[in-house]
Amino acid sequence: MILAGDIGGTKTNLALFAVEGGRVELQEKYQFASREFSSLEEVIIEFEKHTSKVPIDAACFGIAGPLIDGRCRTTNLAWDVTTSGLQKHLNTDRVRLLNDLEATAYGMLYLEEDEFVTLNPTGKGRNANRAVIAAGTGLGEAMLFWDGMQYHPIGSEGGHSDFAPLDAQQDKLLQWLRLRYPEHLSYERILSGPGISTLYEFLAQSGFAPQPSSLMNIPEGADRSARISECALEENDPLCRETLQLFARIYGAEAGNLALKTMSLGGVYIGGGIAPKILPFMTDIHFMDAFTAKGRFKELLQGMEVKISLNPETALFGAARFAADKL
């Protein structure tokens, strides 16, 4: 039996998978609010209260944060996770920590075509490196390295690289954001759930359009970014629509940057929880126009396959599949 996990700053998904005839089959799955626990081991203990008492043969966890020597101090969560600690708790040496985007990337390889939305119909898939980018609680970036025979997931902390504006509007955005983040302004500050709210504030303060009444008095604890998205999609509000269009333009630009840096002729996968929720803005011209706006390399990017994963369990399944294949 395989224990797999997808650990993020907001939620932690844990699941048991059985390996049958080369297939990885989900048996039981539960979700937990990450910030209600002080460690991953605590979450596993709670998970074990709800599941069958079966021995764990192998375990793999995709976790949001840098992995160094089998240890991860999570970026958006106050946890210190170690391979050795999990091996002891689970009573097996077959334990692996992956960056959450490594798990997402590996899971992408096993999704069916109907679990994707294609953004670039002229792009062609091929056996070559692939890039993976995912905006959610934070911004994750990874690649699938093609060695000529098979793919290997490689994580990164590219979401924390410096934001670069593309036009006059984004020049003003950069100046505005420097007051908030004077030491370092990363793409994650913009391309994330909280980032949508940040972009909305910028546009509202710059006088782009009046704020809708539904966003003037949001209850404490409510998800403001989700409300902005709803207002754009359901109410067609100009300020909220421009917020998501700006988000899509910056998202496309950074996806194109990642594709160039990894020479991802095999295509680009878009994961994370945000893209499927704002599909009309991702499938419009804004994302792909910014993705391909790379001067002399425009034609190269126009030939790349670009797809959004609609499966919210991609990272969890990727962790389970990695344990079955590699551990």
C-alpha positions in Angstrom: 0.0 0.0 0.0 1.2 3.5 -0.9 0.6 6.6 1.2 0.7 9.7 -1.0 0.4 13.4 0.0 -0.1 16.8 -1.6 1.0 19.4 1.0 0.3 23.0 0.5 0.0 26.2 2.5 -3.8 26.0 2.6 -4.7 22.3 2.5 -3.1 18.9 2.8 -4.5 15.9 0.9 -3.5 12.4 2.0 -4.5 9.2 0.3 -3.9 5.5 0.2 -3.3 3.9 -3.2 -3.0 0.2 -4.1 -0.8 -1.0 -6.9 -2.6 -3.6 -9.1 -1.2 -4.9 -12.3 0.9 -1.8 -12.8 -2.0 0.5 -12.1 -2.3 2.8 -9.2 -5.8 2.8 -7.7 -7.1 5.2 -5.1 -8.5 3.5 -2.0 -9.1 6.3 0.6 -8.6 10.0 0.6 -9.0 12.8 3.1 -8.3 16.6 3.1 -7.1 18.6 6.1 -6.6 22.4 6.7 -2.8 22.6 6.9 -2.7 25.5 9.4 -4.7 23.5 12.0 -1.6 21.2 12.5 1.9 21.9 13.6 3.6 19.1 11.5 3.0 16.6 8.7 3.2 13.8 11.3 0.3 15.3 13.1 -1.8 15.2 9.9 -0.8 11.6 9.2 -1.9 10.6 12.8 -5.3 12.3 12.2 -5.5 10.6 8.7 -4.8 7.2 10.3 -7.9 7.6 12.6 -10.1 7.7 9.6 -8.6 5.0 7.4 -8.0 1.2 7.3 -5.2 0.0 9.5 -2.9 -1.4 6.8 0.9 -1.4 6.6 2.5 1.3 4.4 4.9 -0.2 1.9 6.0 3.2 0.4 5.2 6.9 0.8 5.7 9.9 -1.3 4.7 13.5 -0.5 4.7 16.5 -2.8 5.4 19.5 -0.6 5.4 23.3 -1.3 8.9 24.4 -0.5 12.6 23.9 -1.3 14.0 20.4 -0.6 17.6 20.2 0.7 19.2 17.0 1.9 15.8 15.3 2.6 14.4 18.3 4.5 11.8 20.9 3.7 11.0 24.1 5.6 7.7 24.9 3.9 7.4 28.3 2.3 3.9 29.2 3.2 3.5 27.0 6.3 5.5 26.8 9.5 6.4 23.1 9.2 9.8 21.4 9.2 9.5 18.1 7.3 12.2 15.5 7.1 12.5 12.2 5.2 14.1 10.6 8.3 11.3 11.7 10.5 8.6 10.3 8.2 10.6 7.0 7.8 10.5 6.6 11.5 6.9 7.4 11.9 5.8 5.2 9.0 8.2 2.4 9.8 9.5 2.1 6.2 12.7 3.3 4.5 10.8 3.7 1.2 9.8 7.4 1.8 10.5 10.3 -0.6 9.8 14.0 -0.5 9.2 15.8 -3.7 8.7 19.5 -4.4 5.0 19.9 -5.0 5.6 20.9 -8.6 7.7 17.8 -9.1 4.7 15.7 -8.0 2.4 17.8 -10.2 4.7 17.4 -13.2 5.0 13.6 -12.8 1.2 13.4 -12.5 0.7 15.3 -15.7 2.3 12.4 -17.6 -0.6 10.1 -16.7 -3.6 12.3 -17.3 -6.1 11.6 -20.1 -6.5 14.1 -22.9 -10.0 15.0 -21.7 -8.5 16.2 -18.5 -6.8 19.1 -20.3 -7.9 22.3 -22.0 -5.6 23.3 -24.9 -4.6 26.9 -25.1 -2.5 26.7 -28.3 -4.3 24.6 -30.9 -1.4 25.0 -33.3 1.2 23.6 -30.9 2.6 20.2 -31.4 3.5 17.7 -28.6 6.8 15.9 -28.9 9.2 13.9 -26.8 11.3 16.7 -25.4 11.5 18.7 -22.2 8.2 20.0 -20.8 7.6 22.9 -18.4 5.1 23.0 -15.6 3.8 26.1 -13.9 1.0 26.3 -11.3 -0.5 29.3 -9.5 -2.4 28.5 -6.4 -1.6 29.6 -2.8 1.8 30.4 -4.2 3.5 30.0 -7.6 5.2 26.7 -8.4 7.5 26.0 -11.4 9.2 22.7 -12.5 10.2 20.8 -15.6 10.0 17.3 -16.9 13.5 16.5 -18.3 13.5 14.1 -21.3 16.6 11.9 -21.3 15.8 10.3 -24.7 13.9 7.4 -23.1 11.8 8.8 -20.2 10.8 11.9 -18.2 12.3 13.0 -14.9 10.6 15.6 -12.8 12.9 18.5 -11.6 11.6 21.0 -9.1 12.6 24.6 -8.7 11.8 27.8 -6.8 11.4 29.8 -10.0 8.2 31.3 -8.7 10.3 33.5 -6.5 12.3 35.0 -9.3 12.1 38.7 -10.0 8.9 40.1 -11.6 9.6 41.9 -14.9 7.0 44.3 -16.4 6.0 44.0 -20.1 4.3 47.3 -20.8 3.5 50.7 -19.4 0.7 49.4 -17.2 3.0 46.8 -15.7 5.7 49.5 -15.3 3.3 51.4 -13.0 2.4 48.1 -11.2 6.1 47.5 -10.5 6.5 50.9 -9.0 3.4 50.5 -6.9 4.4 47.1 -5.6 7.9 48.2 -4.7 6.4 50.2 -1.9 4.8 47.1 -0.5 7.8 44.7 -1.1 10.9 47.0 -1.1 13.4 44.2 -0.6 12.2 41.7 -3.3 9.2 41.5 -5.6 8.7 38.0 -7.0 6.2 36.6 -9.5 4.6 34.7 -6.6 3.4 38.0 -5.1 1.3 38.5 -8.2 0.6 35.0 -9.7 -1.2 33.4 -6.7 -4.5 33.6 -4.9 -3.4 36.6 -2.8 -1.9 38.1 -5.9 -5.3 38.5 -7.6 -6.4 40.7 -4.6 -3.1 42.6 -4.9 -3.7 43.3 -8.6 -7.3 44.4 -7.9 -6.0 46.9 -5.3 -3.5 48.3 -7.8 -6.1 48.8 -10.5 -8.6 50.3 -8.0 -6.1 52.8 -6.6 -4.9 53.7 -10.1 -8.5 54.7 -11.0 -9.0 52.1 -13.7 -12.7 51.8 -12.8 -15.0 52.1 -9.8 -15.1 49.3 -7.3 -18.3 47.1 -7.4 -20.5 47.4 -4.4 -20.2 43.7 -3.7 -16.5 44.2 -3.0 -16.8 47.3 -0.8 -17.6 45.5 2.5 -16.3 42.0 2.4 -16.8 40.1 5.7 -13.6 39.4 7.6 -12.2 36.0 6.7 -13.8 35.9 3.3 -11.7 35.0 0.3 -11.4 38.3 -1.5 -9.7 36.9 -4.5 -12.4 34.3 -5.1 -15.0 37.1 -4.8 -13.1 39.2 -7.4 -13.1 36.2 -9.8 -16.8 35.6 -9.3 -17.5 39.3 -9.9 -15.6 39.2 -13.1 -17.2 36.0 -14.4 -20.8 36.5 -13.2 -21.2 40.2 -13.0 -18.9 41.2 -15.9 -17.6 44.0 -13.7 -14.9 46.1 -15.6 -12.5 46.4 -12.7 -12.6 42.7 -11.8 -12.4 41.7 -15.5 -9.3 43.8 -16.0 -7.8 42.2 -12.8 -8.1 38.7 -14.3 -6.9 39.9 -17.7 -3.8 41.4 -16.2 -3.3 38.3 -14.1 -3.5 36.2 -17.3 -1.1 38.4 -19.2 1.5 38.2 -16.5 0.9 34.4 -16.1 1.4 33.9 -19.8 4.6 35.9 -19.8 6.2 34.0 -17.0 5.0 30.6 -18.5 6.9 31.7 -21.7 10.0 32.6 -19.6 10.0 29.2 -18.1 9.5 27.5 -21.5 12.6 29.3 -22.8 14.7 28.6 -19.8 13.9 24.9 -19.9 13.8 24.7 -23.7 10.5 22.9 -23.4 9.8 21.9 -26.9 7.6 19.1 -25.5 5.1 21.7 -24.3 3.9 23.5 -21.2 1.5 22.2 -18.6 -0.4 24.7 -16.4 -1.5 23.3 -13.1 -2.7 24.8 -9.8 -6.2 25.6 -8.6 -6.6 29.1 -10.2 -6.5 28.4 -13.9 -9.5 26.0 -14.1 -11.6 28.6 -12.1 -10.9 31.4 -14.5 -10.9 29.5 -17.8 -12.6 32.2 -19.9 -9.7 34.6 -19.1 -7.0 31.9 -19.6 -8.5 30.8 -23.0 -8.8 34.4 -24.2 -6.0 36.1 -26.1 -4.3 37.5 -23.0 -2.3 34.5 -21.8 -1.1 33.2 -25.2 -0.3 36.7 -26.5 2.0 37.3 -23.6 3.4 33.7 -23.7 4.6 34.2 -27.3 5.7 37.8 -27.0 9.4 36.9 -26.9 10.8 38.7 -29.9 13.0 36.5 -32.0 11.7 33.4 -30.3 8.0 34.1 -30.9 7.8 31.5 -33.6 9.4 28.9 -31.4 6.8 29.5 -28.6 4.0 29.5 -31.1 4.8 25.9 -31.9 4.7 24.7 -28.3 1.8 22.8 -26.9 0.2 24.6 -24.0 -2.4 22.9 -21.8 -4.3 23.5 -18.6 -4.9 20.5 -16.3 -8.4 20.3 -15.0 -7.7 17.5 -12.5 -7.3 18.9 -9.0 -5.6 15.7 -7.8 -2.7 15.8 -10.3 -0.1 16.4 -7.6 -1.5 13.7 -5.3 -1.7 11.1 -8.0 1.8 12.1 -9.2 3.2 11.4 -5.8 1.5 8.0 -5.7 2.7 7.2 -9.2 6.3 8.3 -8.4 6.3 5.9 -5.3 5.0 3.0 -7.5 7.6 3.7 -10.2 10.6 4.8 -8.4 10.6 3.5 -4.8 
